[in-house]
Amino acid sequence: MSRITTIEQLEAIYDAGVTEASTAKVAAHITPEYRLLIEASPFVALATSGPEGLDCSPRGDLAGFVRVHDANTLMMPDRRGNNRIDSLRNIVRDPRVGLLFLIPGLTTTFRVNGKAYIETEPALLESFNVDGKAPRSVTVIDVEEAYFQCARALIRSELWNPERHRSPREFPTPGQILAALSENRVGGENYDREWPERAAKTMW
């Protein structure tokens, strides 16, 4: 093994340099073009950091669920989940966040870096109401960097190619995983059987 331990060693490997396109795409605010990407995205990966370590959490909702409040501010509702609130705990203690937006069928992804805080003002929560249910909090992101990511990763992975999609039957179910990890205290066939109905009732 040849471990890289200095920036100089690292840069020597990637000596081709950064192209102008790689830097020109970076904006300190949400441009009109970037707003179109945000409003089309139904899925975001949210990266946070806290005393216990790093966290990267999926966030999915109706397309455009991340609201462009203005060119410098994004708002994201916190929908129903497992109540671990790992990301929210981190944000309260360390506001730095990174977001990666995916758009089905599009190989270009979109990234935002900035600082966030948690807001619970009632009128704001109500403005994100879906099916009569408002989120319990909204994450407000002050944008510091916004840029699109080149398409190579999604092209190589063939993420959107239906011929590459795998059948759930090839993998252990959530119930099976829980049962194995908990020595059958939770999970199992009942968990898998009841999950669709439980999820449908608690989606928002």
Secondary structure, 3 states (H helix, E strand, C coil): CCCCCCHHHHHHHCCCCCCHHHHHCCECCCCHHHHHHHHHCCEEEEEEEECCEEEEEEEECCCCCCEEEECCEEEEECCCCCCCCHHHHHHHHCCEEEEEEECCCCCCEEEEEEEEEEECCHHHHHHCCECCECCCCEEEEEEEEEEEECCHHHHHHCCCCHHHCCCHHHCCCHHHHHHHHHCCCCCCHHHHHHHHHHHHHCCC
